[in-house]
Amino acid sequence: MLDSEKVLNEFAKLVSHGEHTYLYSQVLLHYLSLEPKGGSNVKRLFQEISRFAQKNGHNATPIMLSLMGIFSHPRLSQALTAMLAKDALNPADITTLYKCYQETSPPPVEFIRIPQFLDLLLDALFKPGSKLHSEQRPKYVYLLAYASSVHETYRKHNNAYNNVQFRKSINRDELKPTIQAIEKVSSLCVDRKGSSEIMPELKTLYQMIEKYQVVAYGIVYWVKHVVSEPSYFKLNTEQTPLHLALLDEVTACHNTLHKITLNLYIDIFEKQYDELEVLAQLELKKMILDRMIHLISKGCVVPVLKYIKQCWQKADTDISLFRYFIIEVLSMITAPYSIEFINLFLPLVECEEVTGNMCSEVETTLVNEFIGLFFLLINNFIYE
């Protein structure tokens, strides 16, 4: 678990300790989320705490929806509350939401941007083998597209932005192309999952990933299910399976999806593959390290290094993998380095067990130059 997730879980657990504590905390966070500066971050915290409470058996949905003002829309609130409480979608309630958001003056889009609801839509549209009735499928697609593409502007009034009477405008310009993109890609993901089946559509997938973040998110969701199948890595022996190559494109185009992609890589890296030979397991882990190194090249530096350092400290990973990671990273980085980067990476590089017996002179030179640069920086700092 990454540090940020651990802190969030601890905070959510503290807030959810009692009903009154939860209510007071959520009310406070809700009003802070209405502030123009930093409000979006607080809103995300508000949502994550609600999700934590729900996952731990607390029916926190009515509190969250009440604070959002959803009960001024009776039909919408009844349908959404029922689905969130059961953590499952159903055609009748989806139809109600669909009709609400097709109205001339629809409810605020934030009501269908609740993370739990979006996860349920992604599950219905991108999970391999998902069976949606042909008449219902467009409604699911529409709601996901609406939540991800429609932009609303609000008139400031006493720091209130979310109440419907203060809405100035709704921009639906991206709704139609987003619907088309989700429909195209989700159909591919549900109906096909093998590399040979996906290859003819690779260009289309890359284009959709680059242009639509919601599609990129759906691809991550889909790949997570595909690679979790027990036989996946036994059957897909390419140096980089196509599904993971798609994740490289996702991380190259959308830095907001770095965290969930890294979490997927961590799950794969830590999973036991007893059906594979020892050397095959090492090659698989190297391939996942390549994906993490790609993440570093796209700016996700500290989270990746923190995870690798944790693995090294636990001493339950083959040393050769750390050696491989260090050389690959040293081959692509250059000074100047932040203090945080040095604190995370230098202990690995200095570890005699890891870098003491390099295979080539080039590798030894890379290690010595990095360590030498660090000591040079220390000396300059002392004598300045």
One Martini backbone bead per residue (centre of mass of N, CA, C, O) as a GRO file, in nm:
protein
  384
    1MET     BB    1   0.095   0.036   0.023
    2LEU     BB    2   0.065   0.354  -0.010
    3ASP     BB    3   0.104   0.625   0.185
    4SER     BB    4  -0.156   0.781   0.103
    5GLU     BB    5  -0.350   0.541   0.155
    6LYS     BB    6  -0.284   0.496   0.450
    7VAL     BB    7  -0.367   0.777   0.552
    8LEU     BB    8  -0.657   0.772   0.444
    9ASN     BB    9  -0.751   0.521   0.603
   10GLU     BB   10  -0.693   0.637   0.885
   11PHE     BB   11  -0.878   0.883   0.860
   12ALA     BB   12  -1.142   0.730   0.791
   13LYS     BB   13  -1.144   0.561   1.051
   14LEU     BB   14  -1.165   0.800   1.245
   15VAL     BB   15  -1.425   0.931   1.129
   16SER     BB   16  -1.588   0.634   1.153
   17HIS     BB   17  -1.612   0.571   1.466
   18GLY     BB   18  -1.871   0.764   1.464
   19GLU     BB   19  -2.157   0.916   1.383
   20HIS     BB   20  -2.089   1.207   1.475
   21THR     BB   21  -1.809   1.228   1.359
   22TYR     BB   22  -1.891   1.180   1.068
   23LEU     BB   23  -2.095   1.409   1.034
   24TYR     BB   24  -1.916   1.653   1.112
   25SER     BB   25  -1.689   1.599   0.906
   26GLN     BB   26  -1.861   1.604   0.645
   27VAL     BB   27  -1.975   1.887   0.675
   28LEU     BB   28  -1.705   2.032   0.676
   29LEU     BB   29  -1.600   1.923   0.402
   30HIS     BB   30  -1.829   2.025   0.229
   31TYR     BB   31  -1.786   2.333   0.281
   32LEU     BB   32  -1.488   2.333   0.187
   33SER     BB   33  -1.556   2.233  -0.112
   34LEU     BB   34  -1.684   2.527  -0.194
   35GLU     BB   35  -1.417   2.632  -0.229
   36PRO     BB   36  -1.216   2.755  -0.478
   37LYS     BB   37  -0.970   2.684  -0.289
   38GLY     BB   38  -0.926   2.339  -0.270
   39GLY     BB   39  -1.213   2.203  -0.302
   40SER     BB   40  -1.158   1.948  -0.478
   41ASN     BB   41  -0.984   1.796  -0.270
   42VAL     BB   42  -1.199   1.783  -0.047
   43LYS     BB   43  -1.410   1.634  -0.213
   44ARG     BB   44  -1.246   1.376  -0.246
   45LEU     BB   45  -1.228   1.314   0.054
   46PHE     BB   46  -1.531   1.293   0.101
   47GLN     BB   47  -1.569   1.049  -0.094
   48GLU     BB   48  -1.365   0.847   0.036
   49ILE     BB   49  -1.506   0.831   0.311
   50SER     BB   50  -1.772   0.722   0.205
   51ARG     BB   51  -1.653   0.466   0.080
   52PHE     BB   52  -1.533   0.346   0.337
   53ALA     BB   53  -1.796   0.321   0.494
   54GLN     BB   54  -1.939   0.136   0.291
   55LYS     BB   55  -1.724  -0.101   0.296
   56ASN     BB   56  -1.778  -0.117   0.633
   57GLY     BB   57  -2.112  -0.128   0.664
   58HIS     BB   58  -2.203   0.171   0.616
   59ASN     BB   59  -2.486   0.386   0.572
   60ALA     BB   60  -2.368   0.681   0.410
   61THR     BB   61  -2.531   0.782   0.164
   62PRO     BB   62  -2.748   0.986   0.274
   63ILE     BB   63  -2.546   1.196   0.376
   64MET     BB   64  -2.402   1.261   0.115
   65LEU     BB   65  -2.658   1.336  -0.056
   66SER     BB   66  -2.768   1.556   0.128
   67LEU     BB   67  -2.521   1.750   0.109
   68MET     BB   68  -2.556   1.769  -0.214
   69GLY     BB   69  -2.886   1.806  -0.272
   70ILE     BB   70  -3.061   1.558  -0.399
   71PHE     BB   71  -3.360   1.587  -0.258
   72SER     BB   72  -3.458   1.797  -0.489
   73HIS     BB   73  -3.450   1.505  -0.657
   74PRO     BB   74  -3.647   1.248  -0.617
   75ARG     BB   75  -3.598   1.044  -0.849
   76LEU     BB   76  -3.293   1.044  -0.838
   77SER     BB   77  -3.250   0.974  -0.537
   78GLN     BB   78  -3.393   0.702  -0.534
   79ALA     BB   79  -3.219   0.558  -0.748
   80LEU     BB   80  -2.930   0.613  -0.635
   81THR     BB   81  -2.964   0.511  -0.346
   82ALA     BB   82  -3.030   0.216  -0.416
   83MET     BB   83  -2.761   0.148  -0.566
   84LEU     BB   84  -2.554   0.231  -0.346
   85ALA     BB   85  -2.661   0.050  -0.115
   86LYS     BB   86  -2.621  -0.222  -0.304
   87ASP     BB   87  -2.386  -0.205  -0.510
   88ALA     BB   88  -2.595  -0.184  -0.768
   89LEU     BB   89  -2.728  -0.218  -1.073
   90ASN     BB   90  -3.038  -0.117  -1.247
   91PRO     BB   91  -3.243  -0.062  -1.511
   92ALA     BB   92  -3.459   0.123  -1.383
   93ASP     BB   93  -3.266   0.334  -1.250
   94ILE     BB   94  -3.108   0.402  -1.506
   95THR     BB   95  -3.351   0.515  -1.659
   96THR     BB   96  -3.406   0.747  -1.467
   97LEU     BB   97  -3.134   0.891  -1.502
   98TYR     BB   98  -3.143   0.922  -1.805
   99LYS     BB   99  -3.396   1.109  -1.810
  100CYS     BB  100  -3.286   1.335  -1.629
  101TYR     BB  101  -3.021   1.386  -1.833
  102GLN     BB  102  -3.231   1.472  -2.085
  103GLU     BB  103  -3.310   1.723  -1.990
  104THR     BB  104  -3.302   2.058  -2.021
  105SER     BB  105  -3.284   2.062  -1.685
  106PRO     BB  106  -3.063   1.911  -1.530
  107PRO     BB  107  -2.897   1.786  -1.304
  108PRO     BB  108  -2.627   1.780  -1.147
  109VAL     BB  109  -2.335   1.612  -1.231
  110GLU     BB  110  -2.223   1.529  -0.943
  111PHE     BB  111  -2.422   1.289  -0.883
  112ILE     BB  112  -2.257   1.103  -1.119
  113ARG     BB  113  -1.951   1.146  -0.968
  114ILE     BB  114  -1.955   0.915  -0.792
  115PRO     BB  115  -1.727   0.675  -0.753
  116GLN     BB  116  -1.913   0.430  -0.707
  117PHE     BB  117  -2.083   0.472  -0.965
  118LEU     BB  118  -1.852   0.467  -1.171
  119ASP     BB  119  -1.759   0.179  -1.106
  120LEU     BB  120  -2.022   0.043  -1.193
  121LEU     BB  121  -2.010   0.133  -1.488
  122LEU     BB  122  -1.735   0.010  -1.557
  123ASP     BB  123  -1.817  -0.279  -1.494
  124ALA     BB  124  -2.046  -0.294  -1.714
  125LEU     BB  125  -1.853  -0.191  -1.973
  126PHE     BB  126  -1.540  -0.343  -1.908
  127LYS     BB  127  -1.606  -0.619  -1.826
  128PRO     BB  128  -1.545  -0.921  -1.901
  129GLY     BB  129  -1.857  -1.057  -2.004
  130SER     BB  130  -2.054  -0.847  -2.003
  131LYS     BB  131  -2.424  -0.828  -1.965
  132LEU     BB  132  -2.604  -0.624  -2.180
  133HIS     BB  133  -2.868  -0.495  -2.289
  134SER     BB  134  -2.917  -0.341  -2.588
  135GLU     BB  135  -3.124  -0.125  -2.462
  136GLN     BB  136  -2.936  -0.038  -2.209
  137ARG     BB  137  -2.644   0.038  -2.289
  138PRO     BB  138  -2.679   0.344  -2.380
  139LYS     BB  139  -2.738   0.446  -2.088
  140TYR     BB  140  -2.467   0.382  -1.962
  141VAL     BB  141  -2.298   0.543  -2.159
  142TYR     BB  142  -2.429   0.819  -2.117
  143LEU     BB  143  -2.364   0.855  -1.813
  144LEU     BB  144  -2.056   0.834  -1.838
  145ALA     BB  145  -2.023   1.063  -2.043
  146TYR     BB  146  -2.158   1.287  -1.882
  147ALA     BB  147  -1.971   1.274  -1.629
  148SER     BB  148  -1.692   1.322  -1.818
  149SER     BB  149  -1.789   1.591  -2.024
  150VAL     BB  150  -1.960   1.776  -1.860
  151HIS     BB  151  -1.990   2.135  -1.820
  152GLU     BB  152  -2.019   2.352  -1.538
  153THR     BB  153  -2.145   2.673  -1.441
  154TYR     BB  154  -2.115   2.905  -1.160
  155ARG     BB  155  -2.252   3.129  -0.942
  156LYS     BB  156  -2.143   3.331  -0.708
  157HIS     BB  157  -2.278   3.251  -0.363
  158ASN     BB  158  -2.166   3.212  -0.069
  159ASN     BB  159  -1.991   2.961  -0.173
  160ALA     BB  160  -2.210   2.855  -0.386
  161TYR     BB  161  -2.202   2.591  -0.651
  162ASN     BB  162  -2.410   2.327  -0.633
  163ASN     BB  163  -2.664   2.468  -0.676
  164VAL     BB  164  -2.893   2.482  -0.925
  165GLN     BB  165  -2.973   2.800  -0.917
  166PHE     BB  166  -2.647   2.878  -0.991
  167ARG     BB  167  -2.656   2.795  -1.275
  168LYS     BB  168  -2.542   2.909  -1.593
  169SER     BB  169  -2.413   2.645  -1.747
  170ILE     BB  170  -2.403   2.396  -2.024
  171ASN     BB  171  -2.150   2.176  -2.159
  172ARG     BB  172  -2.203   1.938  -2.448
  173ASP     BB  173  -1.982   1.909  -2.678
  174GLU     BB  174  -1.845   1.615  -2.573
  175LEU     BB  175  -2.068   1.399  -2.557
  176LYS     BB  176  -2.094   1.252  -2.828
  177PRO     BB  177  -1.793   1.157  -2.869
  178THR     BB  178  -1.785   1.004  -2.597
  179ILE     BB  179  -2.000   0.799  -2.658
  180GLN     BB  180  -1.859   0.674  -2.906
  181ALA     BB  181  -1.599   0.586  -2.759
  182ILE     BB  182  -1.719   0.404  -2.540
  183GLU     BB  183  -1.874   0.214  -2.727
  184LYS     BB  184  -1.633   0.110  -2.888
  185VAL     BB  185  -1.440   0.010  -2.656
  186SER     BB  186  -1.634  -0.160  -2.481
  187SER     BB  187  -1.701  -0.364  -2.700
  188LEU     BB  188  -1.414  -0.472  -2.729
  189CYS     BB  189  -1.366  -0.557  -2.429
  190VAL     BB  190  -1.607  -0.756  -2.396
  191ASP     BB  191  -1.562  -0.937  -2.670
  192ARG     BB  192  -1.243  -0.885  -2.637
  193LYS     BB  193  -0.900  -1.019  -2.508
  194GLY     BB  194  -0.711  -1.094  -2.716
  195SER     BB  195  -0.443  -0.999  -2.897
  196SER     BB  196  -0.545  -1.089  -3.182
  197GLU     BB  197  -0.820  -0.931  -3.153
  198ILE     BB  198  -0.695  -0.637  -3.094
  199MET     BB  199  -0.484  -0.556  -3.312
  200PRO     BB  200  -0.676  -0.426  -3.538
  201GLU     BB  201  -0.758  -0.192  -3.297
  202LEU     BB  202  -0.507  -0.032  -3.195
  203LYS     BB  203  -0.528   0.249  -3.319
  204THR     BB  204  -0.800   0.321  -3.194
  205LEU     BB  205  -0.719   0.289  -2.899
  206TYR     BB  206  -0.497   0.506  -2.896
  207GLN     BB  207  -0.679   0.743  -2.974
  208MET     BB  208  -0.880   0.718  -2.734
  209ILE     BB  209  -0.680   0.740  -2.504
  210GLU     BB  210  -0.570   1.024  -2.572
  211LYS     BB  211  -0.860   1.182  -2.575
  212TYR     BB  212  -0.999   0.983  -2.344
  213GLN     BB  213  -0.996   0.933  -2.012
  214VAL     BB  214  -1.232   0.736  -1.967
  215VAL     BB  215  -1.115   0.523  -2.157
  216ALA     BB  216  -0.849   0.480  -2.010
  217TYR     BB  217  -0.982   0.382  -1.752
  218GLY     BB  218  -1.127   0.142  -1.883
  219ILE     BB  219  -0.869  -0.004  -1.970
  220VAL     BB  220  -0.757  -0.054  -1.690
  221TYR     BB  221  -0.997  -0.216  -1.591
  222TRP     BB  222  -0.978  -0.437  -1.806
  223VAL     BB  223  -0.684  -0.531  -1.765
  224LYS     BB  224  -0.714  -0.619  -1.472
  225HIS     BB  225  -0.900  -0.862  -1.545
  226VAL     BB  226  -0.728  -1.009  -1.754
  227VAL     BB  227  -0.451  -1.048  -1.581
  228SER     BB  228  -0.603  -1.212  -1.339
  229GLU     BB  229  -0.583  -1.451  -1.490
  230PRO     BB  230  -0.409  -1.736  -1.426
  231SER     BB  231  -0.310  -1.784  -1.752
  232TYR     BB  232  -0.198  -1.529  -1.884
  233PHE     BB  233   0.131  -1.548  -1.850
  234LYS     BB  234   0.143  -1.833  -1.982
  235LEU     BB  235   0.020  -1.742  -2.271
  236ASN     BB  236   0.177  -1.457  -2.248
  237THR     BB  237   0.518  -1.440  -2.386
  238GLU     BB  238   0.578  -1.170  -2.434
  239GLN     BB  239   0.769  -0.910  -2.350
  240THR     BB  240   0.497  -0.726  -2.420
  241PRO     BB  241   0.198  -0.728  -2.365
  242LEU     BB  242  -0.058  -0.563  -2.504
  243HIS     BB  243  -0.205  -0.470  -2.246
  244LEU     BB  244   0.053  -0.324  -2.126
  245ALA     BB  245   0.097  -0.132  -2.365
  246LEU     BB  246  -0.163   0.027  -2.309
  247LEU     BB  247  -0.066   0.137  -2.034
  248ASP     BB  248   0.163   0.307  -2.145
  249GLU     BB  249  -0.029   0.501  -2.292
  250VAL     BB  250  -0.187   0.598  -2.051
  251THR     BB  251   0.064   0.717  -1.889
  252ALA     BB  252   0.147   0.915  -2.123
  253CYS     BB  253  -0.146   1.080  -2.127
  254HIS     BB  254  -0.226   1.026  -1.796
  255ASN     BB  255  -0.133   1.132  -1.481
  256THR     BB  256  -0.405   1.062  -1.317
  257LEU     BB  257  -0.341   0.732  -1.378
  258HIS     BB  258  -0.085   0.642  -1.222
  259LYS     BB  259  -0.186   0.518  -0.957
  260ILE     BB  260  -0.367   0.281  -1.065
  261THR     BB  261  -0.142   0.156  -1.236
  262LEU     BB  262   0.059   0.101  -1.012
  263ASN     BB  263  -0.128  -0.084  -0.847
  264LEU     BB  264  -0.138  -0.300  -1.066
  265TYR     BB  265   0.166  -0.363  -1.075
  266ILE     BB  266   0.187  -0.449  -0.780
  267ASP     BB  267  -0.005  -0.688  -0.794
  268ILE     BB  268   0.164  -0.845  -1.002
  269PHE     BB  269   0.441  -0.847  -0.852
  270GLU     BB  270   0.317  -0.998  -0.580
  271LYS     BB  271   0.227  -1.229  -0.723
  272GLN     BB  272   0.182  -1.570  -0.748
  273TYR     BB  273   0.356  -1.802  -0.999
  274ASP     BB  274   0.367  -2.136  -0.979
  275GLU     BB  275   0.329  -2.221  -1.292
  276LEU     BB  276   0.602  -2.093  -1.314
  277GLU     BB  277   0.907  -2.064  -1.365
  278VAL     BB  278   1.157  -1.901  -1.219
  279LEU     BB  279   1.259  -1.744  -1.470
  280ALA     BB  280   0.978  -1.648  -1.559
  281GLN     BB  281   0.920  -1.481  -1.306
  282LEU     BB  282   1.157  -1.284  -1.341
  283GLU     BB  283   1.069  -1.175  -1.619
  284LEU     BB  284   0.801  -1.065  -1.525
  285LYS     BB  285   0.913  -0.864  -1.316
  286LYS     BB  286   1.083  -0.706  -1.518
  287MET     BB  287   0.846  -0.612  -1.690
  288ILE     BB  288   0.715  -0.449  -1.458
  289LEU     BB  289   0.957  -0.265  -1.411
  290ASP     BB  290   0.939  -0.133  -1.689
  291ARG     BB  291   0.669   0.004  -1.630
  292MET     BB  292   0.775   0.171  -1.388
  293ILE     BB  293   0.993   0.321  -1.549
  294HIS     BB  294   0.796   0.456  -1.735
  295LEU     BB  295   0.660   0.616  -1.511
  296ILE     BB  296   0.907   0.781  -1.439
  297SER     BB  297   0.933   0.916  -1.727
  298LYS     BB  298   0.625   1.051  -1.659
  299GLY     BB  299   0.661   1.151  -1.326
  300CYS     BB  300   0.640   0.879  -1.137
  301VAL     BB  301   0.871   0.872  -0.900
  302VAL     BB  302   0.817   0.850  -0.590
  303PRO     BB  303   0.614   0.609  -0.575
  304VAL     BB  304   0.806   0.401  -0.701
  305LEU     BB  305   1.049   0.431  -0.505
  306LYS     BB  306   0.895   0.362  -0.249
  307TYR     BB  307   0.824   0.075  -0.329
  308ILE     BB  308   1.109  -0.036  -0.385
  309LYS     BB  309   1.218   0.023  -0.103
  310GLN     BB  310   1.020  -0.159   0.048
  311CYS     BB  311   1.114  -0.422  -0.085
  312TRP     BB  312   1.409  -0.404   0.014
  313GLN     BB  313   1.342  -0.395   0.323
  314LYS     BB  314   1.190  -0.681   0.324
  315ALA     BB  315   1.364  -0.905   0.172
  316ASP     BB  316   1.155  -1.063  -0.074
  317THR     BB  317   1.351  -0.995  -0.321
  318ASP     BB  318   1.530  -1.028  -0.581
  319ILE     BB  319   1.832  -0.875  -0.633
  320SER     BB  320   1.837  -0.861  -0.947
  321LEU     BB  321   1.597  -0.659  -0.967
  322PHE     BB  322   1.736  -0.416  -0.839
  323ARG     BB  323   1.970  -0.403  -1.033
  324TYR     BB  324   1.802  -0.355  -1.284
  325PHE     BB  325   1.658  -0.099  -1.193
  326ILE     BB  326   1.902   0.082  -1.139
  327ILE     BB  327   2.030   0.078  -1.425
  328GLU     BB  328   1.781   0.185  -1.580
  329VAL     BB  329   1.762   0.453  -1.428
  330LEU     BB  330   2.057   0.557  -1.465
  331SER     BB  331   2.029   0.561  -1.788
  332MET     BB  332   1.788   0.813  -1.776
  333ILE     BB  333   1.929   1.004  -1.581
  334THR     BB  334   1.980   1.345  -1.447
  335ALA     BB  335   2.097   1.615  -1.348
  336PRO     BB  336   1.919   1.728  -1.112
  337TYR     BB  337   1.843   1.637  -0.768
  338SER     BB  338   1.640   1.565  -0.532
  339ILE     BB  339   1.625   1.494  -0.204
  340GLU     BB  340   1.406   1.276  -0.225
  341PHE     BB  341   1.543   1.106  -0.438
  342ILE     BB  342   1.804   1.045  -0.285
  343ASN     BB  343   1.672   0.912  -0.030
  344LEU     BB  344   1.549   0.673  -0.205
  345PHE     BB  345   1.797   0.579  -0.404
  346LEU     BB  346   2.079   0.564  -0.265
  347PRO     BB  347   2.052   0.309  -0.081
  348LEU     BB  348   2.041   0.116  -0.324
  349VAL     BB  349   2.314   0.194  -0.460
  350GLU     BB  350   2.495   0.144  -0.191
  351CYS     BB  351   2.432  -0.146  -0.187
  352GLU     BB  352   2.641  -0.409  -0.194
  353GLU     BB  353   2.447  -0.645  -0.263
  354VAL     BB  354   2.345  -0.506  -0.528
  355THR     BB  355   2.623  -0.330  -0.653
  356GLY     BB  356   2.897  -0.499  -0.605
  357ASN     BB  357   2.832  -0.709  -0.874
  358MET     BB  358   2.880  -0.616  -1.165
  359CYS     BB  359   2.879  -0.717  -1.505
  360SER     BB  360   2.985  -0.426  -1.592
  361GLU     BB  361   3.152  -0.134  -1.649
  362VAL     BB  362   2.909   0.042  -1.708
  363GLU     BB  363   2.753  -0.013  -1.447
  364THR     BB  364   2.975   0.076  -1.249
  365THR     BB  365   2.991   0.368  -1.352
  366LEU     BB  366   2.704   0.456  -1.287
  367VAL     BB  367   2.723   0.413  -0.983
  368ASN     BB  368   2.978   0.587  -0.920
  369GLU     BB  369   2.869   0.855  -1.034
  370PHE     BB  370   2.629   0.888  -0.845
  371ILE     BB  371   2.783   0.876  -0.575
  372GLY     BB  372   2.986   1.103  -0.644
  373LEU     BB  373   2.776   1.328  -0.679
  374PHE     BB  374   2.674   1.324  -0.391
  375PHE     BB  375   2.946   1.395  -0.249
  376LEU     BB  376   2.978   1.661  -0.400
  377LEU     BB  377   2.727   1.797  -0.284
  378ILE     BB  378   2.811   1.776   0.013
  379ASN     BB  379   3.072   1.942  -0.006
  380ASN     BB  380   2.946   2.202  -0.116
  381PHE     BB  381   2.758   2.245   0.128
  382ILE     BB  382   2.979   2.267   0.349
  383TYR     BB  383   3.161   2.508   0.192
  384GLU     BB  384   2.935   2.742   0.158
   0.00000   0.00000   0.00000
